[in-house]
């Protein structure tokens, strides 16, 4: 039989198909054939890749350079007696490792969810006998029976159908159930969603019944291929993670070099080896912002709490920040950009197309009333209303008709009692019609709905007002033109007709579906969400490209995209078949112009994400189906739908939208940008302060001055300034202009756009002021007072420096009191810093002495001097700009 996944069974004629699978359509397989095929193809189940133990995953988290540096810092801090510092650093390291292990379990969780989705039982014909077996026992060639409500247990080709419709949205992205056929005009380029003579594992039957022959099982099914892609798709390191890792390496190397130089120069100048070693080690601890991982984690956690209130659940902390640098959002259409609810928007009756809601305002004409009544009663859907909620049962198209009638005041239950159904001709894919017969008072009415062209061919008259007129060729053409107008605007069009009888007619096609009276047309569509258009505009203003990727037809997708301003003049739309014809290079050449992709496969979605990533873009991807999972995992940030999303898509994603709304993504982008700005402020503050601490010791050692600070001073200042103040910067409110800036490049350093220069400049300012205070105070008052004043100035000036880093351009005095956490942190840190000097009992422990009033005035003036210098610098830069 050959390898099943390489064969296009949908393209074969019946004879070739039967020969390829060696089947008997009436008897099915016998037990001997089943056993042989099970040996060849294995069980019909999804298999998982090789698992890595939890311990191995945990150990792997400690391979990062910054983590190793932090562990070294913890060991050194403990050796110096700073036990609390050592414990805090180790707690941070362990917490990060645990979070990393949780994140690595995503693919395994997604696989577990996929396995849960597989069907447990299947109805088959074997050896001519109907049997119910476990689904994992299916093999290629098995004959499987389906009926409404069943889940499809394997991939297969249909051999019998009766009005069969299958919901395949989780696999293909098609928003409405697919009407199945036995034959079709297929070719090698026909996308999965259009192979209507096939059914696929995990889809569900919504209408009718059918019989199919299994063509693929287990990992060879379309679901299985997706499972394999999930296992083989690597998650992308977030830009923040990459930046922090690079920062750790840079700081670690710089600290080691500086400490080595300080130690070596100190020894050459005759310093005490132990004292110089302790100084160098203290400097190393001060140089590494060990609190940064904790600050980043806390700031991201606070961001996730804010986003949770805005309907976005974050599964992976760095994902919040990643959204902030998103330059492309690839979004699904159904339910994300649209309401995921087929809605009647247009009605054609009385010779004109009108808005559906206008009927209620203008009152009903007989034609309009008949259209609504037929749509409601020639219908198997229901809307069950319970207190506080309603449950929709049935095909989405039929639900739309019932909902429309309900909104106009027609109650289906009452109407059914008035005109109970006494017969029906179910929908058939060949007729493309459905007819029901109703007993109404002393007469009988037949109601027919279906494809307009098929319906019109059965009509001889039409309803105009209260008159029934002959359907002339001219009138017929007018109706067809109205149908074309609605179809070209991407509406799903249905026609409605009726007939009246004095006695109950025979329930047969020739009688019920001939000589009909045409009533009208409806155009329905899944309408866009009202708020999405503004969100798309916000994305455009923020330099973010919005791309629609959907399983629907291109024409429908483009119409919605134009309405939402995603698709503009000069943009391109590609179908999955057209995309398959492009090489990677050709796709790279046009990717920036393509705004809509339609009828795409899971592989196509991953390919689109990779094409954008090759350009250096940061890609956010939304999805709800199983077919979206590989792309969600491959994207820089995957956003799964919380309402309509499958467990598989949620497990593969970094973020879950609890309202399935595109606008929530835009809110998350704004939040992410604000969070990254705050993390940059924390880095700015910590590094500029650390540079000052390093330079004070380093330069003093180089030029032969006494040490301005002893090891305990450095460690204490580091403890006071690296914790609460830096964390408070993470609580800054977002700038009003945060969505007016272009997204930053994925490979941009955290020091890009002048931040590195500002950090160095401001660190030098803090250092110079501290060194000047030391030199002058040591000369005037002695070494003990000089060190105490330097200790106070270096600590307090860093706290004043907090105000400098709140904004790169704006004055520190603008929006001065908008962050109460910052002022609280400053107050606590100032008190802790001063207590050491103001309480005599602590002087021996911290090697400080009391200061007089003049010395305190010098300390205060010197501490606020950096604030004045930076304010002047900002004013000069603003004047130049």
Secondary structure, 3 states (H helix, E strand, C coil): CCCHHHCCHHHCCHHHHHHHHCCCCCCCECHHHHHHHHHHHCCCCCCCCCCCCHHHHHHHHHHCHHHHHHHHHHHHHHHCCCHHHHHHHHHHHHHHHHHHHHHHCHHHHHHHHHHHHCCCEEEEEECCEEEEEEHHHCCCCCEEEEECCCECCCEEEEEEEEEEEEECHHHHCCCCCEECCCCCCCCCCCCHHHCCCEECCCCEEEEEEEEEEEEECHHHCHHHHHHHHHHHCCCCCCHHHHHHHHHHHHHHHHHHHHHHHHHHHHHHCCCCHHHHHHHHHHHHHHHCCCCHHHHHHHHHHHHHHHHHHCCEEECCCHHHHHHHCCCEEEECCCCCCEEEEEEEEEEEECCEEEECCHHHHHCCCHHHHHHHHHHHHCCCCEEEEECCEEEEECCHHHHHHHHHHHHCCCCHHHHHHHEEEEEEEEEECCCCEEEEEEEECCEEEEEEEECHHHHHCCEEEEEECCEEEECCHHHHHHHHHHHHHHHHCCCEEEEEEEEEECCCCCCCHHHHCCCEEEEEEEEEEEEECCCHHHHHHHHHHCCCEEEEEECCCHHHHHHHHHHCCCCCCCCEEEEHHHHHCCCHHHHHHHHHHEEEEECCCHHHHHHHHHHHHHCCCCEEEEECCHHHHHHHHHCCEEEEECCCCCHHHHHHCCEEECCCCHHHHHHHHHHHHHHHHHHHHHHHHHHHHHHHHHHHHHHHHHCCCCCCCCHHHHHHHHHHHHHHHHHHHCCCCCCCCHHHCCCCCCCCCCCCCCHHHHHHHHHHHHHHHHHHHHHHHHHHHCHHHHHHHHHHHHHHHHHHHHHHCCCCCCCCCCCCCCCHHHHHHHHHHHHHHHHHHHCHHHHHHHCCCCCCHHHHHHHHHHHHHHHHHHHHHHHHHHHHC
